[in-house]
């Protein structure tokens, strides 16, 4: 996949065509957390009927999962939307994540371990979307400046082909999407976590914090 593709422009082209056709397609939107989904939902709900899929077996510890999914529910209930937004919670087992990243545990965040985690979650999303007749599926993960949007779109397109569903291209950080998600998080007083979610990212963050403190 060419890294120079403009995924936001591709998304806008699809939206424009659907509007010309007078249709409001169904979208399965995999969400990693409420803050990341906030702008995505505000933006996409003008053009799609959205079902948020909450499937994140990477989250550690269990209390963190519970807190994040609770915030996701709260945001969906509070956020004004032109078209319907609903939630499906698919509570995967942590073992699914550990099996997916086996052998990659010591790779730093942003590398192959993260790619394996992306694939696990996008595979489940594509499978669910295909089985349940959604027009499109995509993920909120591309809103993060720390996530590789080209890789996420590449994986999304691969699994879409396998499960016979259309992948909606995205790079939600574009057009000030990430900035808007921060604003919405403040508006709705959303819990914003300080690590991506898995035990390995948590350890990395804690180690970085220790090193900063030791220098002060």
Rosetta silent file (secondary structure, phi, psi, omega in degrees, C-alpha in Angstrom):
SEQUENCE: XXXXXXXXXXXXXXXXXXXXXXXXXXXXXXXXXXXXXXXXXXXXXXXXXXXXXXXXXXXXXXXXXXXXXXXXXXXXXXXXXXXXXXXXXXXXXXXXXXXXXXXXXXXXXXXXXXXXXXXXXXXXXXXXXXXXXXXXXXXXXXXXXXXXXXXXXXXXXXXXXXXXXXXXXXXXXXXXXXXXXXXXXXXXXXXXXXXXXXXXXXXXXXXXXXXXXXXX
SCORE:     score description
SCORE:     0.000 S_00000001
   1 L     0.000  131.601  179.935    0.000    0.000    0.000 S_00000001
   2 L   -68.763  129.798 -178.378    1.392    3.405   -0.932 S_00000001
   3 L   -71.619  -13.401 -177.945    2.197    5.473    2.137 S_00000001
   4 L   -91.684    5.950  177.076    1.288    8.632    0.193 S_00000001
   5 L   -63.635  142.050  177.371   -2.384    7.755   -0.196 S_00000001
   6 L   -98.443   91.940 -174.570   -4.744   10.414    1.115 S_00000001
   7 H   -67.248  -33.019  177.013   -7.157    8.286    3.142 S_00000001
   8 H   -63.740  -42.407  178.695   -9.186   11.302    4.276 S_00000001
   9 H   -64.621  -39.518  177.742   -9.770   12.297    0.659 S_00000001
  10 H   -62.195  -40.812  177.983  -10.790    8.725   -0.200 S_00000001
  11 H   -63.078  -44.428 -179.448  -13.287    8.800    2.677 S_00000001
  12 H   -62.901  -36.105  178.262  -14.706   12.118    1.498 S_00000001
  13 H   -64.241  -41.742  178.555  -15.145   10.719   -2.024 S_00000001
  14 H   -64.717  -44.378  178.870  -17.149    7.769   -0.662 S_00000001
  15 H   -60.436  -45.235  179.726  -19.296   10.096    1.448 S_00000001
  16 H   -60.283  -41.321  179.790  -19.960   12.361   -1.539 S_00000001
  17 H   -66.818  -42.212  178.437  -21.025    9.402   -3.700 S_00000001
  18 H   -63.344  -37.085  178.088  -23.361    8.048   -1.026 S_00000001
  19 H   -67.286  -40.100  176.568  -24.950   11.489   -0.661 S_00000001
  20 H   -60.739  -38.324 -179.317  -25.443   11.696   -4.427 S_00000001
  21 H   -78.781   -8.751  179.010  -27.091    8.276   -4.304 S_00000001
  22 L    70.690   30.763 -178.193  -29.320    9.417   -1.440 S_00000001
  23 L  -116.716  150.535  173.114  -28.273    6.578    0.873 S_00000001
  24 L  -118.483   94.762 -173.675  -27.198    6.470    4.518 S_00000001
  25 L   -70.241  162.643  174.571  -25.075    3.308    4.765 S_00000001
  26 E   -89.979  140.645 -177.702  -24.519    1.233    7.872 S_00000001
  27 E  -131.599  127.531  170.055  -21.058    1.396    9.445 S_00000001
  28 E   -94.554  114.886 -176.104  -19.471   -0.868   12.038 S_00000001
  29 E  -108.542  105.858  174.578  -16.972    1.357   13.823 S_00000001
  30 E   -68.587  130.305 -179.942  -14.413   -0.455   15.954 S_00000001
  31 L  -119.732  135.967  177.080  -13.592    1.809   18.892 S_00000001
  32 L   -88.785  -29.064 -179.625  -10.558    1.657   21.143 S_00000001
  33 L  -170.373  165.882 -178.870  -11.922    4.183   23.663 S_00000001
  34 H   -63.981  -46.609 -179.674  -14.426    6.997   24.113 S_00000001
  35 H   -57.021  -44.417 -179.849  -11.974    9.898   23.604 S_00000001
  36 H   -67.591  -32.303 -178.089  -10.743    8.518   20.282 S_00000001
  37 H   -79.539  -16.397 -170.557  -14.290    7.771   19.132 S_00000001
  38 H   -58.612  -55.139  178.972  -15.654   11.207   20.046 S_00000001
  39 H   -66.584  -40.195 -179.572  -14.675   13.092   16.899 S_00000001
  40 H   -57.255  -43.581  179.828  -15.189   10.011   14.715 S_00000001
  41 H   -69.862  -41.886  178.680  -18.785    9.710   15.904 S_00000001
  42 H   -59.645  -44.278 -177.080  -19.474   13.426   15.620 S_00000001
  43 H   -73.357  -53.572 -171.136  -18.140   13.442   12.052 S_00000001
  44 H   -74.919  -26.594 -175.848  -19.356   10.100   10.706 S_00000001
  45 L   -69.072  -10.019  173.736  -22.838   10.089   12.243 S_00000001
  46 L   -74.805  -20.743 -170.912  -23.836   12.784    9.743 S_00000001
  47 L  -123.937  -12.645 -175.709  -23.345   10.290    6.925 S_00000001
  48 L  -136.914  153.006  165.826  -23.707    6.763    8.392 S_00000001
  49 E   -88.790  117.222 -168.126  -25.883    4.729   10.738 S_00000001
  50 E  -107.457  134.324  164.562  -23.205    3.629   13.185 S_00000001
  51 E  -113.554  120.170  177.098  -22.796    0.601   15.391 S_00000001
  52 E   -82.860  125.443  174.977  -19.795    0.954   17.668 S_00000001
  53 E  -100.963  117.160  178.421  -18.002   -2.353   18.192 S_00000001
  54 E  -102.427   94.083  178.402  -16.126   -2.435   21.470 S_00000001
  55 L  -130.645  103.713 -175.239  -13.661   -5.300   21.135 S_00000001
  56 L  -145.333   70.923 -178.191  -10.383   -4.673   22.965 S_00000001
  57 L   -71.268   -4.816  177.643   -8.989   -7.804   24.664 S_00000001
  58 L   -75.281  -18.199 -171.499   -5.620   -6.040   24.883 S_00000001
  59 L   -66.944  136.032 -177.315   -6.786   -3.794   27.735 S_00000001
  60 L  -142.186  138.086   -7.748   -5.045   -4.293   31.074 S_00000001
  61 L   -80.467 -172.066 -177.131   -6.004   -4.593   33.878 S_00000001
  62 H   -59.384  -34.863  179.885   -9.654   -5.676   33.914 S_00000001
  63 H   -63.809  -32.672  178.270  -10.597   -2.520   35.813 S_00000001
  64 H   -67.508  -41.960  176.713   -9.188   -0.452   32.961 S_00000001
  65 H   -58.504  -49.454 -176.967  -11.362   -2.303   30.464 S_00000001
  66 H   -60.277  -40.693 -178.928  -14.457   -1.723   32.593 S_00000001
  67 H   -66.446  -42.412 -177.044  -13.730    1.975   32.976 S_00000001
  68 H   -70.054  -40.620 -179.552  -13.133    2.514   29.262 S_00000001
  69 H   -69.869  -32.752  176.685  -16.206    0.643   28.069 S_00000001
  70 H   -63.957  -41.510  177.141  -18.321    2.512   30.624 S_00000001
  71 H   -65.633  -35.043  177.682  -17.060    5.822   29.224 S_00000001
  72 H   -63.204  -45.037  178.272  -17.862    4.611   25.711 S_00000001
  73 H   -60.939  -44.577 -177.481  -21.467    3.920   26.707 S_00000001
  74 H   -62.404  -42.460  179.675  -21.752    7.297   28.426 S_00000001
  75 H   -63.918  -45.622 -178.775  -20.460    9.178   25.406 S_00000001
  76 H   -60.255  -39.072 -179.934  -22.826    7.453   22.971 S_00000001
  77 H   -68.238  -30.948 -173.320  -25.782    8.290   25.229 S_00000001
  78 H   -94.063  -23.907 -170.668  -24.763   11.948   25.534 S_00000001
  79 L   -79.378  124.343  175.017  -23.508   12.783   22.029 S_00000001
  80 L   -64.757  140.118 -178.403  -26.019   14.428   19.676 S_00000001
  81 L  -146.150  138.040  179.937  -26.173   12.528   16.385 S_00000001
  82 L   -70.627  -38.079  176.925  -28.011   13.027   13.126 S_00000001
  83 L  -118.168  162.026 -173.406  -28.213    9.271   12.544 S_00000001
  84 L   -59.806  139.598  171.359  -28.526    6.408   14.993 S_00000001
  85 E  -125.569  126.220  176.950  -25.515    5.265   17.056 S_00000001
  86 E  -127.390  172.559 -175.891  -25.650    1.961   18.918 S_00000001
  87 E  -129.419  134.935  169.059  -23.098   -0.152   20.787 S_00000001
  88 E  -120.503  120.249  176.429  -22.080   -3.791   20.619 S_00000001
  89 E   -97.749  119.050  176.241  -19.686   -4.942   23.316 S_00000001
  90 L  -109.410   96.464 -171.759  -17.680   -8.002   22.310 S_00000001
  91 L   -84.007   90.299  178.777  -15.843   -8.880   25.492 S_00000001
  92 L   -73.549  162.256  178.409  -12.864  -10.890   24.275 S_00000001
  93 L   -87.246  142.485  177.942  -10.568  -12.829   26.574 S_00000001
  94 H   -53.971  -29.986 -179.125   -7.089  -11.419   27.349 S_00000001
  95 H   -61.073  -28.896  177.764   -5.656  -14.749   26.136 S_00000001
  96 H   -62.365  -41.962  179.131   -6.715  -13.811   22.588 S_00000001
  97 H   -68.440  -46.735 -176.800   -4.420  -10.798   22.740 S_00000001
  98 H   -63.859  -34.083  176.785   -1.495  -12.633   24.357 S_00000001
  99 H   -68.571  -39.975 -178.034   -1.676  -15.365   21.739 S_00000001
 100 H   -65.238  -31.707 -175.788   -1.757  -12.792   18.926 S_00000001
 101 L  -106.753   13.894 -178.700    1.390  -11.028   20.181 S_00000001
 102 L   -57.003  129.847 -178.774    3.307  -14.108   21.321 S_00000001
 103 L    89.378   -8.265 -177.218    7.009  -13.619   20.660 S_00000001
 104 L  -114.620   11.063 -171.514    6.576   -9.855   20.210 S_00000001
 105 L   -59.076  -33.641 -173.986    6.240   -8.929   23.868 S_00000001
 106 L   -94.346    3.686  176.767    9.537   -7.020   24.068 S_00000001
 107 L   -77.977  135.771 -176.262    9.090   -4.968   20.900 S_00000001
 108 L   -64.088  155.423  179.476    8.555   -1.308   21.669 S_00000001
 109 L   -57.635  138.181 -179.021    5.172    0.302   21.240 S_00000001
 110 L   101.952   -5.846 -178.053    4.460    1.299   17.650 S_00000001
 111 L  -106.253 -148.211 -172.810    6.099   -1.768   16.090 S_00000001
 112 H   -62.636  -30.451  177.665    5.139   -5.301   15.123 S_00000001
 113 H   -63.205  -43.131  178.381    3.423   -6.074   18.429 S_00000001
 114 H   -64.843  -38.939  179.843    1.017   -3.214   17.833 S_00000001
 115 H   -62.751  -39.263  178.088    0.460   -4.343   14.247 S_00000001
 116 H   -65.261  -36.837  178.043   -0.487   -7.826   15.493 S_00000001
 117 H   -68.175  -42.266  176.145   -2.910   -6.222   17.959 S_00000001
 118 H   -56.508  -47.184 -176.221   -4.423   -4.084   15.185 S_00000001
 119 H   -61.328  -44.318  179.462   -4.909   -7.185   13.059 S_00000001
 120 H   -56.204  -49.242 -175.278   -6.629   -9.115   15.855 S_00000001
 121 H   -72.579  -38.142  179.127   -9.163   -6.353   16.475 S_00000001
 122 H   -71.921  -32.491  174.606   -9.758   -5.517   12.820 S_00000001
 123 H   -60.923  -45.383 -179.722  -10.243   -9.195   11.944 S_00000001
 124 H   -64.459  -39.502 -179.749  -12.995   -9.456   14.561 S_00000001
 125 H   -65.275  -45.765 -179.784  -14.566   -6.232   13.304 S_00000001
 126 H   -63.801  -41.257  179.192  -14.514   -7.351    9.658 S_00000001
 127 H   -61.836  -45.933 -179.628  -15.906  -10.761   10.585 S_00000001
 128 H   -64.686  -43.147 -179.462  -18.753   -9.205   12.587 S_00000001
 129 H   -63.183  -41.707  179.325  -19.485   -6.665    9.858 S_00000001
 130 H   -65.362  -43.982 -177.893  -19.571   -9.349    7.172 S_00000001
 131 H   -68.239  -28.276 -173.450  -21.813  -11.688    9.158 S_00000001
 132 L  -108.043   13.196  169.555  -24.250   -8.932   10.073 S_00000001
 133 L    72.365   27.291  177.302  -24.597   -7.239    6.707 S_00000001
 134 L   -72.672  148.666  177.652  -22.911   -3.906    7.371 S_00000001
 135 L   -73.463  -36.212 -178.240  -22.099   -1.761    4.363 S_00000001
 136 E  -144.598  163.056  166.181  -18.713   -0.715    5.779 S_00000001
 137 E  -142.035  154.872  173.957  -16.404   -1.161    8.734 S_00000001
 138 E  -162.091 -173.803 -177.799  -13.463    0.862   10.029 S_00000001
 139 E  -134.855  150.637  175.911  -11.664    1.755   13.271 S_00000001
 140 H   -74.723  -11.151 -171.474  -11.142    4.862   15.389 S_00000001
 141 H   -58.220  -25.945 -177.247   -7.466    3.960   15.833 S_00000001
 142 H   -72.804   -4.285  178.497   -6.323    6.189   12.964 S_00000001
 143 H   -75.039  -22.341 -176.092   -7.182    9.289   14.986 S_00000001
 144 L   -77.393  131.220  174.817   -4.103    8.864   17.158 S_00000001
 145 L   -63.556  -16.777 -178.546   -0.936   10.696   16.078 S_00000001
 146 L   -92.595   -3.913 -178.010    0.945    7.693   17.515 S_00000001
 147 L  -104.465  143.911 -177.433   -0.791    5.103   15.318 S_00000001
 148 L   -82.797   99.566 -175.625    0.311    4.169   11.804 S_00000001
 149 H   -64.413  -38.063  179.481   -2.694    5.042    9.640 S_00000001
 150 H   -62.349  -41.532  179.251   -1.211    3.489    6.490 S_00000001
 151 H   -67.576  -41.497  179.372   -0.690    0.172    8.310 S_00000001
 152 H   -62.347  -42.106  177.816   -4.174    0.260    9.806 S_00000001
 153 H   -67.941  -37.616  177.461   -5.730    0.846    6.380 S_00000001
 154 H   -60.680  -48.549  178.893   -3.576   -1.879    4.865 S_00000001
 155 H   -64.255  -42.743  179.965   -4.731   -4.409    7.474 S_00000001
 156 H   -57.813  -42.839 -179.760   -8.316   -3.196    7.169 S_00000001
 157 H   -69.150  -36.279  178.260   -8.342   -3.773    3.423 S_00000001
 158 H   -63.219  -49.275 -175.858   -6.783   -7.234    3.790 S_00000001
 159 H   -73.898  -27.164  176.661   -9.339   -8.473    6.314 S_00000001
 160 H   -61.570  -41.375  179.554  -12.211   -6.821    4.437 S_00000001
 161 H   -63.701  -40.491 -177.870  -11.418   -8.978    1.428 S_00000001
 162 H   -66.243  -36.279 -175.818  -11.356  -12.100    3.557 S_00000001
 163 H  -105.435   11.887  172.387  -14.747  -11.430    5.160 S_00000001
 164 L    56.024   53.921  177.228  -16.430   -9.932    2.087 S_00000001
 165 L  -142.617  154.908 -179.105  -17.171   -6.489    3.510 S_00000001
 166 E   -85.951  132.693  175.137  -16.090   -2.992    2.476 S_00000001
 167 E   -90.049  132.273  177.972  -13.412   -1.246    4.487 S_00000001
 168 L   -91.128  114.892 -178.789  -13.935    2.483    4.970 S_00000001
 169 L   -64.258  147.691 -178.953  -10.576    4.264    4.521 S_00000001
 170 L  -155.972  152.205  165.198   -9.676    6.681    7.278 S_00000001
 171 L  -152.165   76.356 -167.007   -7.073    8.946    8.782 S_00000001
 172 L   -66.174  -13.618  176.854   -9.206   10.632   11.393 S_00000001
 173 L   -70.454  -19.158  179.752   -6.396   12.773   12.763 S_00000001
 174 L   -66.996  162.190  178.750   -6.626   14.843    9.557 S_00000001
 175 L    56.068   38.777  179.293   -8.676   18.057    9.383 S_00000001
 176 L    62.099   27.424 -179.304   -7.926   18.685   13.071 S_00000001
 177 H   -62.015  -44.355  179.851   -9.667   15.444   14.044 S_00000001
 178 H   -64.714  -43.261  178.625   -7.316   14.695   16.922 S_00000001
 179 H   -59.153  -42.399  179.510   -7.577   18.274   18.187 S_00000001
 180 H   -65.483  -35.796  178.605  -11.368   18.051   18.055 S_00000001
 181 H   -64.263  -34.785  176.637  -11.293   14.760   19.995 S_00000001
 182 H   -66.991  -42.063  178.468   -9.376   16.514   22.786 S_00000001
 183 H   -62.687  -45.528 -179.994  -11.966   19.308   22.836 S_00000001
 184 H   -65.408  -35.633  177.867  -14.866   16.836   22.951 S_00000001
 185 H   -61.633  -38.537  177.555  -13.159   14.872   25.719 S_00000001
 186 H   -69.831  -42.223 -179.329  -13.073   18.047   27.796 S_00000001
 187 H   -59.264  -44.613 -176.837  -16.681   18.909   26.942 S_00000001
 188 L   -96.012    5.733  178.173  -17.958   15.500   28.032 S_00000001
 189 L    52.271   49.389 -178.570  -15.364   15.115   30.824 S_00000001
 190 L   -79.561  144.782  173.406  -14.167   11.813   29.405 S_00000001
 191 L   -68.694  120.305  177.716  -11.526    9.721   31.089 S_00000001
 192 L  -109.173  110.157 -178.054   -8.357   10.031   28.970 S_00000001
 193 L   -68.849  157.060 -179.465   -5.940    7.202   29.712 S_00000001
 194 L  -105.915   13.547  172.587   -2.176    7.828   29.781 S_00000001
 195 L  -148.526  158.498 -172.326   -1.190    4.581   28.029 S_00000001
 196 L   -58.511  -46.666  178.243   -2.465    2.760   24.956 S_00000001
 197 L   158.054  -36.776 -174.998   -4.022   -0.109   26.838 S_00000001
 198 L   -85.589  167.067 -178.609   -1.996   -3.319   27.058 S_00000001
 199 H   -62.108  -31.750 -178.235    0.262   -4.403   29.908 S_00000001
 200 H   -72.259  -41.019  177.569    3.335   -3.837   27.754 S_00000001
 201 H   -68.174  -33.469  177.542    2.418   -0.234   26.913 S_00000001
 202 H   -64.782  -44.010  178.820    1.617    0.347   30.586 S_00000001
 203 H   -63.787  -41.511  178.452    5.065   -0.915   31.606 S_00000001
 204 H   -60.154  -44.008 -179.157    6.730    1.270   28.965 S_00000001
 205 H   -64.802  -42.804 -179.750    4.890    4.333   30.230 S_00000001
 206 H   -65.407  -38.388  178.787    5.776    3.577   33.861 S_00000001
 207 H   -66.202  -42.627  178.600    9.443    3.046   32.954 S_00000001
 208 H   -62.216  -38.396  179.121    9.546    6.309   31.021 S_00000001
 209 H   -65.147  -41.898  178.111    8.001    8.079   34.011 S_00000001
 210 H   -61.874  -42.484 -178.914   10.648    6.625   36.354 S_00000001
 211 H   -66.132  -38.174  177.143   13.440    7.769   34.050 S_00000001
 212 H   -64.582  -43.035 -178.389   12.022   11.287   33.866 S_00000001
 213 H   -66.088  -35.591 -178.157   11.703   11.465   37.641 S_00000001
 214 H   -68.760  -22.037 -179.606   15.256   10.211   38.180 S_00000001
 215 H   -86.934  -14.491 -177.856   16.587   13.103   36.061 S_00000001
 216 L   -89.646    0.000    0.000   14.740   15.722   38.100 S_00000001
